[in-house]
């Protein structure tokens, strides 16, 4: 997902349009196996005024198997 396609343009909590992008590290990974060690880091859209996390997505969605 690129910054020009983000689903949110303004903070729903404080109304600011000053948004930033970040990564969640540590335990903040999503795996495609129940006990997998390899995972996909989460990207975060954050309001730079109030600090609210407005949206999250995985960095590499193509790595996940389709639902059958």
C-alpha contacts under 8 A as a table, 3 or more apart, distances in Angstrom:
res1	aa1	res2	aa2	distance
1	X	5	X	6.46
1	X	6	X	6.95
2	X	5	X	5.43
2	X	6	X	6.64
3	X	6	X	5.41
6	X	9	X	7.09
8	X	11	X	7.54
8	X	54	X	7.57
8	X	55	X	7.67
9	X	17	X	6.17
9	X	19	X	7.74
10	X	15	X	5.85
10	X	16	X	5.62
10	X	17	X	4.44
10	X	18	X	7.55
10	X	19	X	7.48
11	X	14	X	5.79
11	X	15	X	4.81
11	X	16	X	5.30
11	X	17	X	6.32
11	X	19	X	7.75
11	X	47	X	6.10
11	X	52	X	7.78
11	X	54	X	6.94
12	X	15	X	5.67
12	X	54	X	7.93
13	X	50	X	7.96
13	X	52	X	7.61
14	X	49	X	7.77
14	X	50	X	6.79
16	X	19	X	7.62
16	X	47	X	7.16
16	X	49	X	6.67
17	X	47	X	7.64
18	X	47	X	6.25
18	X	48	X	5.69
18	X	49	X	6.77
19	X	45	X	6.78
19	X	46	X	5.61
19	X	47	X	4.59
19	X	48	X	5.36
19	X	49	X	7.96
20	X	45	X	5.83
20	X	46	X	5.14
20	X	47	X	6.26
20	X	48	X	6.09
21	X	43	X	7.13
21	X	44	X	5.69
21	X	45	X	4.86
21	X	46	X	6.13
22	X	43	X	5.80
22	X	44	X	5.07
22	X	45	X	6.55
22	X	46	X	7.28
23	X	41	X	6.98
23	X	42	X	5.84
23	X	43	X	4.68
23	X	44	X	5.88
24	X	28	X	5.42
24	X	29	X	7.59
24	X	41	X	6.45
24	X	42	X	5.33
24	X	43	X	6.34
24	X	44	X	7.04
25	X	28	X	5.32
25	X	29	X	7.21
25	X	41	X	6.88
25	X	42	X	7.75
26	X	29	X	7.34
28	X	41	X	6.50
28	X	42	X	6.47
29	X	39	X	5.49
29	X	40	X	5.29
29	X	41	X	4.66
29	X	42	X	6.11
30	X	39	X	5.29
30	X	40	X	5.19
30	X	41	X	6.53
30	X	42	X	7.31
30	X	58	X	7.39
31	X	34	X	7.18
31	X	35	X	7.93
31	X	36	X	5.90
31	X	37	X	7.30
31	X	38	X	6.45
31	X	39	X	4.28
31	X	40	X	6.19
32	X	36	X	6.94
32	X	39	X	7.07
32	X	63	X	7.93
32	X	64	X	5.80
32	X	65	X	7.38
33	X	36	X	4.82
36	X	39	X	7.04
40	X	58	X	6.02
40	X	59	X	6.29
40	X	60	X	6.43
41	X	58	X	5.86
41	X	59	X	5.96
42	X	56	X	6.43
42	X	57	X	5.56
42	X	58	X	4.57
42	X	59	X	6.07
43	X	56	X	5.54
43	X	57	X	5.30
43	X	58	X	5.88
43	X	59	X	6.13
44	X	53	X	6.62
44	X	54	X	7.44
44	X	55	X	5.86
44	X	56	X	4.57
44	X	57	X	6.74
45	X	53	X	5.97
45	X	54	X	5.50
45	X	55	X	5.15
45	X	56	X	6.35
46	X	51	X	6.09
46	X	52	X	5.69
46	X	53	X	4.59
46	X	54	X	5.64
46	X	55	X	7.43
47	X	50	X	5.85
47	X	51	X	4.99
47	X	52	X	5.32
47	X	53	X	6.59
47	X	54	X	6.96
48	X	51	X	5.51
48	X	52	X	7.92
53	X	56	X	7.64
58	X	61	X	5.88
60	X	63	X	6.03
61	X	64	X	5.91
62	X	65	X	7.76
